[in-house]
Amino acid sequence: MKSLSLILICLLILSLVSLFSIGIGRYPVSPGALFSWLSTGHSSDDNLQVILFNIRLPRLIGAIAAGGALAMSGAAYQGMFRNPMVSPDILGVSSGAGFGAALAILLSLPVAGIQLFSFAGGITAVLIAVSISKTIGRSHDSVLVLVLSGIIISSLFGALLSMLKYIADPDDKLPAITYWLMGSLANIRMNDLWIILPVLFAGSIPLMLVSWRLNVLSFGEDEARSLGVNTGWMRVVVILSATLVTACIISVSGIIGWVGLIVPHLARFIAGPNHRLLLPTSFLFGGIFMLVVDDIARSLVSVEIPIGIITAILGAPFFIYFLKRSAKKSW
């Protein structure tokens, strides 16, 4: 009953924030006009329907999907590695996706090509990291080798990305690459959502199905094996599922940091360590957080601020607070 109440409260908050967010922008929509349109399907403003369906609604859904996916992936990774400092990009998905997008921009590919290259780059980086850990990790701590492999691949793709930025045209390509790397939801449209939402759904379901195994893994890998959990198979499922949803989101929003690191901490303080409740709570908290950040990015100044900048500014003090609080008690 407590779990259901928490989920319902989160859904209510998400709904209220969504209604508030849909009216914010350079073309403000008053609550009265929005309520009138929702209740009757008609409005005296001919532009209202175009703005809501073509711009505001796709952006709102994209913000919820992006924040939720990153937060849920972060919670799953933190549970699998049993480390609260872990984020979804620990295995190189962000650097790989950034390299893929930069390469597509350098080749003057259309938006769909940039998204495809970004998605492929993120998946490729993680697969390389996992392959390296499988090759050299047989006689070492498999989790430690996997993390180190991710760090190596992140550095490699980061270097390749720097090389692409160095050779890019400073008047055209370089600004486009730099802006994409900062993260933004401004260009999300309904056509993008029809592609990313099924992938997000396909990656989220396995994470929810193995959530109870993440609880068992918190006792330690040896204890989990003694209770019948195939830790190697579970690690593959979590990595592939979390990478799938993270790469999918990054491909349309750019690189948005801190969400997968900070939001699971906040959700854990409220929902507790049970991953059956923690994962859906993290998704809802992530959606709420991303909506608020997107509202700030759109309304703080006359020019829209990239979301990655806002999440970093908000994330750093939050994380300091969480570290200070967690130092008083074990995670």
Steps between C-alpha positions, in 0.01 A plus 500: 500500500787736581660425162176568314447825689851619413454419131162679493647807670786509250254466211293787641805724534612406149155586363495839673851587384405392147196729494715786623779426251276482195405866545858631527688635201543794268135456409337469845180300534273608784340235725156619390577458130655158563204382709257628238683317225525177702130504590352604165771422247470851359673830567463859385873500431571324170867454588435323829446152357806526276719614788377231738520205261806594296720656769386486863358148525793324326743695715308417817486128421865506394603664828314239705647217291854640517501571871324176586724282285824654629388481862378141476818392322706669769308323776547163328874559451544612861322187620697268272840648591393556863650847474303828535765687299413315178310670215363369166804623306754303704556254214551768236152538351507881517845540345417246230172672421673838492761370256232349275299822493808712434601273212151528350504879531845511340364292210205743461244225561135589572349489849401134462859416406634681806261309723591167340876562524464614860301192597744270322800674659360459851419132452839433338693662785327287763540181298874567465530562874313179582709302250824628655382410849402151384840449340724611787268465799501126548779504757404831662202661668247506214315810625820698549631402157167598342512846660863551397417388146222759491740771613748401230237503225359831624846653475556351155173627353552832680832535321343409166228758564762765574673414172174548307442834671855604414458432129142631479421825322507764781233710329243225441567145619675576828216712646249231401706227669554711813131586532395137452740385773340745745162325473166642395138395454417783261506287186294202620192438287228237493682301233793461739271382779349226283854362468642543851196406710481137378876463557464655844216261581699200372798592717301586813304175525808277554628739769171469687501121462846466661434761771461237772834347396661840553371482858666161545824628346522767769598225746809426290579298191583178685180520706298568186644193329423288805137614475481385137556830319707476183698819555676486162173472308339770713792736440464451123126574516548817707787631286324436168163637617641809671733570208215463253276757669788737579639496146151544360438810710843651436452459125210749501585725794878519499709436809318588823711432806430456871141377465593132520725569798296742711136397453545135614645633827195720555266213411687264735455739793125499437429148372774304678742242357237257362560512125146384423387839628821692441511455121148632423543775761830602340329516161226729633745715696719526191205614289407765758859618531548527124176694455609752763845530343348546154269772635800682646693463175213649298398783731803615701636733229386608154729245331446133579773351719626149416360248748840346574614830652195522728529139620868553586427821692216335695668161531824607666351650821244217519777244484703679768194486725447130430866423572482689828184317601623155391820549699291479817352162408585215266344499155 
